Amino acid sequence: MSNDDVYAAGLLTRALDPTLQPPEIRAWLRAELDELDTLIPRGASVIDVGCGTGRHLLGLGDRLALGVGVDYETSYIVEAHRRAGGGPPHFIVGDATAMPLLGPFDFAICLTNTWGTMSDKAGVLREMRRVAPYPHRRVVSVYAEASVPVRRVWYPRLGHPVVTETAESLDCVGGFRSEHFSEDRLRRIVGECTIRPLTDIAHLVIF
């Protein structure tokens, strides 16, 4: 199975269940929302790449002039629409490397290590730059190397015990592959960017 298959089988729903999350994961997810409150001004337009069930855009609420979430998994988009109650933000099914949108958006976000599970990382970055053409307004959140012990505890709770650990990833039962990043590796892939710690287990990358 690929990561796409694993997520289609409901991994995100289990991952967002706080009863299954170690404290370090809960702290990181809260820190993401806090960062969004700081980074995104009222009246901005935001595209959420790999939006899942929409928690980031829904968390920003009515402060946005426009919010659009894109995800390849139809069941997550259906759930995001349900949570939105028929109102904004908007959620669409699409490929993160070829989004069916012109833009421009004020900000593009790709959070909760979503980018770290994508196969064509460079393609996603190109699309984020296309739809949000303003420097330092594209935001990615990924696991740091220090996250490995916590994820080794967490992934078995999600039904995916770790089988193999490398310098760049944890490979799990069921085909799930989750990457982690050093700052040097991030700069090689992303290019010019600002990297900040997001709790002790993740990086916030702004480019």
Solvent accessible surface area in square Angstrom, and as a share of the most:
residue,aa,sasa,rsa
1,M,142,0.63
2,S,57,0.37
3,N,24,0.12
4,D,79,0.41
5,D,68,0.35
6,V,1,0.01
7,Y,43,0.16
8,A,52,0.41
9,A,70,0.54
10,G,17,0.16
11,L,3,0.02
12,L,26,0.13
13,T,91,0.53
14,R,80,0.29
15,A,14,0.11
16,L,42,0.21
17,D,50,0.26
18,P,78,0.49
19,T,116,0.67
20,L,50,0.25
21,Q,9,0.04
22,P,6,0.04
23,P,87,0.55
24,E,78,0.35
25,I,0,0.00
26,R,83,0.30
27,A,34,0.26
28,W,0,0.00
29,L,15,0.08
30,R,142,0.52
31,A,20,0.15
32,E,2,0.01
33,L,65,0.32
34,D,90,0.47
35,E,36,0.16
36,L,4,0.02
37,D,77,0.40
38,T,110,0.64
39,L,42,0.21
40,I,1,0.00
41,P,72,0.45
42,R,178,0.65
43,G,45,0.43
44,A,5,0.04
45,S,17,0.11
46,V,0,0.00
47,I,0,0.00
48,D,1,0.01
49,V,0,0.00
50,G,17,0.16
51,C,7,0.04
52,G,6,0.05
53,T,8,0.04
54,G,0,0.00
55,R,50,0.18
56,H,12,0.05
57,L,0,0.00
58,L,50,0.25
59,G,56,0.54
60,L,8,0.04
61,G,38,0.36
62,D,131,0.68
63,R,46,0.17
64,L,24,0.12
65,A,79,0.61
66,L,72,0.36
67,G,4,0.04
68,V,10,0.06
69,G,0,0.00
70,V,1,0.01
71,D,12,0.06
72,Y,91,0.35
73,E,24,0.11
74,T,77,0.45
75,S,59,0.38
76,Y,12,0.05
77,I,7,0.04
78,V,94,0.54
79,E,44,0.20
80,A,0,0.00
81,H,86,0.38
82,R,163,0.60
83,R,115,0.42
84,A,19,0.14
85,G,68,0.65
86,G,78,0.75
87,G,32,0.31
88,P,105,0.66
89,P,13,0.08
90,H,92,0.41
91,F,5,0.02
92,I,53,0.27
93,V,72,0.41
94,G,13,0.13
95,D,76,0.39
96,A,16,0.12
97,T,47,0.27
98,A,68,0.52
99,M,8,0.03
100,P,88,0.55
101,L,41,0.20
102,L,159,0.79
103,G,35,0.34
104,P,86,0.54
105,F,8,0.03
106,D,40,0.21
107,F,16,0.07
108,A,0,0.00
109,I,0,0.00
110,C,0,0.00
111,L,6,0.03
112,T,34,0.20
113,N,3,0.01
114,T,30,0.18
115,W,0,0.00
116,G,0,0.00
117,T,21,0.12
118,M,33,0.15
119,S,119,0.77
120,D,63,0.33
121,K,22,0.09
122,A,50,0.39
123,G,3,0.02
124,V,2,0.01
125,L,3,0.02
126,R,152,0.55
127,E,16,0.07
128,M,0,0.00
129,R,84,0.31
130,R,101,0.37
131,V,0,0.00
132,A,0,0.00
133,P,64,0.40
134,Y,84,0.32
135,P,91,0.58
136,H,103,0.46
137,R,93,0.34
138,R,18,0.07
139,V,2,0.01
140,V,1,0.01
141,S,0,0.00
142,V,0,0.00
143,Y,10,0.04
144,A,10,0.08
145,E,92,0.41
146,A,63,0.49
147,S,0,0.00
148,V,17,0.09
149,P,86,0.54
150,V,20,0.11
151,R,0,0.00
152,R,102,0.37
153,V,80,0.46
154,W,9,0.03
155,Y,5,0.02
156,P,62,0.39
157,R,109,0.40
158,L,4,0.02
159,G,48,0.46
160,H,18,0.08
161,P,58,0.36
162,V,26,0.15
163,V,102,0.58
164,T,64,0.37
165,E,83,0.37
166,T,60,0.35
167,A,88,0.68
168,E,69,0.31
169,S,0,0.00
170,L,0,0.00
171,D,38,0.20
172,C,9,0.05
173,V,76,0.43
174,G,34,0.32
175,G,35,0.34
176,F,8,0.03
177,R,98,0.36
178,S,0,0.00
179,E,13,0.06
180,H,5,0.02
181,F,1,0.00
182,S,33,0.21
183,E,77,0.35
184,D,99,0.51
185,R,29,0.10
186,L,0,0.00
187,R,103,0.38
188,R,173,0.63
189,I,57,0.29
190,V,6,0.03
191,G,34,0.33
192,E,150,0.67
193,C,15,0.09
194,T,62,0.36
195,I,21,0.10
196,R,86,0.31
197,P,110,0.69
198,L,4,0.02
199,T,51,0.30
200,D,127,0.66
201,I,8,0.04
202,A,2,0.02
203,H,21,0.09
204,L,3,0.01
205,V,1,0.00
206,I,14,0.07
207,F,6,0.02
